[in-house]
Amino acid sequence: MNARVPTDPRFDVLALAQAMRTSNALDAVPVNLSDAQWQLLGDYLQPVTLSQGQVLIEQGVKDRTVYFVESGSLTVHYEDDKDRVRIAMVGAGSVLGEGAFFSHLPRSATVNAGGHSRLWCLTPLRFRELSARFPVIALELTVAMAAVLARRMYNKPKRVAVT
């Protein structure tokens, strides 16, 4: 049996689980995992911290990494040829980057931290590894992200938050 490698004590994937379980936002990720499953998932996620104003996702970039928001708030902007327009706020318990994750298309908007934020990222490579080793967890996560994508697409003001 392999022992778990200790992670940075400032990051505990169960804090992300709690954020998702308690969020009432339209775009909260409805993932239904046990704490033990969250611990397994945590081995495939990388913690990220952002300070106010830092860019997380840049419009037009071809990257499929998906981000789960543990705490903080992020602003989503669509940049046109005239100006930068704020289009959405995303908070704890939600996801960013699901559009590019599923579509393989470039990012559709830029995302900045509105304040100090803690997130967890999942790359496509790590997702494939998760899928091979823990398909039940990967399927639950996929369905939950797809639910957020569908809700955002159905809600016109949130539609552009699909990054």
C-alpha positions in Angstrom: 0.0 0.0 0.0 1.4 3.4 -1.0 1.3 6.1 1.7 -0.1 9.5 0.6 2.5 12.1 0.1 1.8 15.0 2.4 0.6 18.2 0.6 1.0 21.8 1.6 -1.1 22.1 4.8 -2.6 25.3 3.5 -4.4 23.3 0.8 -6.9 20.6 1.7 -9.1 19.2 -1.1 -11.9 18.7 1.4 -12.1 22.5 1.6 -12.9 22.5 -2.1 -15.5 19.7 -1.5 -17.1 21.8 1.2 -17.2 24.9 -1.1 -19.0 22.8 -3.8 -21.4 21.2 -1.3 -22.5 24.6 0.2 -22.6 26.8 -2.8 -26.0 28.0 -3.9 -24.8 29.7 -7.1 -26.4 28.8 -10.4 -23.0 27.6 -11.6 -22.0 25.6 -8.6 -20.5 22.2 -9.5 -23.0 19.5 -8.4 -20.4 16.8 -7.8 -21.5 14.0 -5.6 -18.4 12.4 -4.1 -17.6 11.0 -0.7 -14.7 12.4 1.3 -12.6 9.4 0.5 -13.3 9.9 -3.2 -12.4 13.6 -2.8 -9.1 12.6 -1.3 -8.4 10.4 -4.3 -9.4 13.1 -6.7 -7.1 15.5 -4.8 -4.1 13.5 -6.0 -4.9 14.5 -9.5 -5.5 18.2 -8.8 -2.9 21.0 -8.4 -3.6 23.8 -6.0 -3.4 27.4 -7.3 -3.5 30.7 -5.5 -4.1 34.1 -7.2 -3.9 37.6 -5.9 -6.2 40.4 -7.0 -5.9 41.2 -10.7 -3.9 38.1 -11.6 -4.9 36.5 -14.9 -6.0 32.8 -14.7 -7.3 32.3 -18.2 -6.5 34.4 -21.3 -8.9 34.8 -24.2 -7.7 33.1 -27.4 -5.2 30.8 -25.7 -5.4 27.1 -26.6 -5.4 25.4 -23.2 -7.8 22.8 -21.8 -7.0 23.0 -18.1 -10.1 23.2 -15.9 -10.2 25.1 -12.6 -12.3 24.5 -9.5 -12.8 27.5 -7.2 -12.4 26.8 -3.5 -12.5 30.4 -2.4 -12.5 34.0 -3.7 -14.2 35.5 -6.7 -13.1 35.8 -10.3 -14.3 38.1 -13.1 -14.8 36.9 -16.6 -14.3 39.4 -19.4 -14.8 39.1 -23.1 -12.4 41.3 -25.0 -13.7 42.8 -28.3 -11.9 45.2 -30.7 -13.3 48.3 -28.8 -13.0 47.6 -25.1 -12.9 45.1 -22.2 -16.4 44.3 -20.9 -17.0 42.5 -17.6 -19.5 39.8 -18.2 -19.6 37.5 -15.2 -18.5 36.8 -11.7 -17.6 33.3 -10.6 -17.2 32.3 -7.0 -16.4 29.5 -4.6 -17.9 26.1 -5.5 -17.8 26.7 -9.3 -15.6 25.8 -12.2 -13.8 27.7 -14.9 -12.4 26.4 -18.2 -15.0 23.7 -18.8 -15.8 25.1 -22.3 -12.3 24.6 -23.6 -11.9 21.4 -21.7 -14.8 19.8 -23.5 -14.6 21.6 -26.9 -10.8 21.6 -27.5 -11.3 25.2 -28.7 -9.3 28.3 -27.6 -10.4 30.2 -24.5 -13.5 32.3 -25.1 -12.8 34.9 -22.4 -10.2 36.2 -20.0 -10.5 35.4 -16.3 -8.9 37.6 -13.5 -8.9 37.2 -9.8 -11.2 39.7 -8.2 -9.4 39.2 -4.9 -7.3 36.5 -3.2 -8.5 33.2 -4.6 -7.8 29.6 -4.1 -8.4 27.1 -6.9 -7.5 23.6 -8.0 -6.6 22.8 -11.6 -7.0 19.6 -13.5 -5.1 19.1 -16.8 -6.4 16.9 -19.6 -3.4 14.5 -19.0 -4.2 14.2 -15.3 -7.9 13.7 -16.1 -7.0 10.8 -18.5 -5.0 9.2 -15.7 -7.9 9.7 -13.2 -10.3 8.1 -15.8 -8.1 5.1 -16.2 -7.6 4.5 -12.4 -10.9 5.8 -11.0 -13.5 5.8 -13.7 -16.4 6.3 -11.3 -14.9 9.5 -9.9 -14.0 10.7 -13.4 -17.5 10.1 -14.7 -19.1 11.9 -11.7 -16.8 14.9 -12.3 -17.5 14.9 -16.0 -21.3 14.9 -15.5 -21.0 17.7 -12.9 -18.9 19.9 -15.2 -21.3 19.2 -18.0 -24.2 20.3 -15.8 -22.5 23.6 -15.1 -21.8 24.1 -18.8 -25.5 23.3 -19.7 -26.8 25.7 -17.0 -24.5 28.5 -18.2 -25.5 28.0 -21.8 -29.2 28.1 -20.8 -28.8 31.3 -18.8 -27.9 34.1 -21.3 -26.0 36.4 -18.8 -23.8 33.4 -17.7 -23.3 32.0 -21.2 -20.1 34.0 -21.8 -18.7 32.5 -18.6 -18.1 29.3 -20.5 -14.3 29.6 -20.9 
